[in-house]
């Protein structure tokens, strides 16, 4: 459907059930509705069918239902969404390795998205959604 700055729906691409539950709980506490997907194909269908305020993308997700996770799925989806909705509010939600991923931070900055390391704090989510 469309980007809607006045609606309270966040589209989430996350294949890890526990991570998704944590995100859903935190987003609900902040007053947002969640439309979630576990794979790229389903997410893109929901993107076309849903008015949304913001998007949170796991970086390593399956491409299709029942598939195995692929590295950098989230950042590739973010670029596709930015091409279609240049002002979309998007966060890449990924695990922090042993040290900060400077290359990933740079890629996120280049395409204009926020990087949230897992587990995202309530303050981090609030800052992403309200700034």
C-alpha positions in Angstrom: 0.0 0.0 0.0 2.0 3.0 1.2 4.2 4.7 3.7 1.9 6.5 6.2 3.5 8.8 8.8 0.2 8.8 10.8 -0.4 5.0 11.1 1.1 3.0 13.9 2.1 -0.1 12.0 5.6 -1.5 11.9 6.5 -4.1 9.3 8.9 -6.6 10.7 11.1 -9.2 8.8 12.4 -11.6 11.4 12.8 -15.4 11.2 13.8 -16.0 14.8 10.7 -16.6 16.9 12.2 -15.4 20.2 13.6 -12.2 18.6 10.3 -11.6 17.0 8.4 -12.0 20.3 10.8 -9.6 22.0 10.3 -7.0 19.3 6.6 -7.4 19.3 6.4 -7.0 23.1 8.5 -3.8 22.9 6.7 -2.3 19.9 3.3 -2.9 21.6 4.6 -1.2 24.8 5.5 1.8 22.6 2.0 1.8 21.1 2.7 0.2 17.7 1.0 -2.6 15.7 3.1 -5.2 14.1 2.8 -7.0 10.8 5.5 -9.7 10.7 7.1 -11.9 8.1 9.6 -14.7 8.4 11.0 -14.5 4.8 11.6 -12.0 2.0 8.9 -13.1 -0.3 6.1 -12.8 2.3 7.5 -9.5 3.6 7.4 -8.0 0.1 3.8 -9.2 -0.3 2.9 -7.6 3.0 4.7 -4.4 2.0 2.4 -4.1 -1.0 -0.7 -4.8 1.0 -0.1 -2.7 4.2 0.1 0.9 5.1 3.1 1.3 7.4 4.9 3.8 9.5 8.3 2.0 9.8 10.2 -1.2 8.9 12.5 -3.4 10.9 14.5 -6.0 9.0 16.6 -8.9 10.3 19.7 -9.0 8.1 19.9 -12.8 7.7 16.5 -14.2 6.7 15.2 -16.8 4.3 14.2 -15.7 0.8 11.0 -17.8 0.7 8.8 -19.7 3.2 10.6 -22.7 4.7 14.0 -21.6 3.2 17.3 -21.3 4.9 18.5 -17.8 6.1 20.8 -15.9 3.6 23.3 -13.4 4.7 22.5 -9.8 4.0 18.9 -10.4 3.0 17.8 -7.5 5.2 20.1 -4.9 3.8 19.2 -5.9 0.2 15.5 -5.6 1.1 16.2 -2.2 2.7 17.7 -1.0 -0.6 14.7 -2.3 -2.6 12.3 -0.5 -0.2 14.3 2.7 -0.3 14.1 2.6 -4.1 10.3 2.4 -3.9 9.8 4.6 -0.8 12.8 7.0 -0.4 11.6 8.5 2.8 10.8 5.2 4.5 11.9 4.8 8.1 13.9 1.5 8.1 16.1 -0.2 10.7 18.4 -3.2 10.1 18.2 -5.5 13.1 21.2 -7.7 13.3 23.5 -9.4 15.8 26.6 -7.8 17.0 29.7 -9.9 16.5 32.8 -9.7 18.7 33.2 -6.1 17.6 31.2 -3.4 15.9 30.7 -4.1 12.2 32.1 -0.9 10.7 31.4 -2.0 7.1 27.7 -2.7 8.0 27.4 0.6 9.7 28.8 2.3 6.6 26.4 0.4 4.3 23.4 1.4 6.5 24.5 5.0 6.5 24.9 5.1 2.7 21.4 3.9 2.0 19.9 6.0 4.9 18.8 3.3 7.4 19.3 2.8 11.1 21.4 0.0 12.5 20.0 -1.7 15.6 22.0 -4.4 17.2 20.1 -7.4 18.7 18.7 -7.3 21.2 17.4 -3.8 20.5 16.9 -1.8 23.6 13.5 -0.1 24.3 15.4 3.3 24.1 16.9 2.3 20.8 13.6 1.4 19.3 11.9 4.5 20.7 14.7 6.7 19.2 14.4 5.0 15.8 10.6 5.4 15.7 10.4 8.9 17.1 13.4 10.7 15.5 
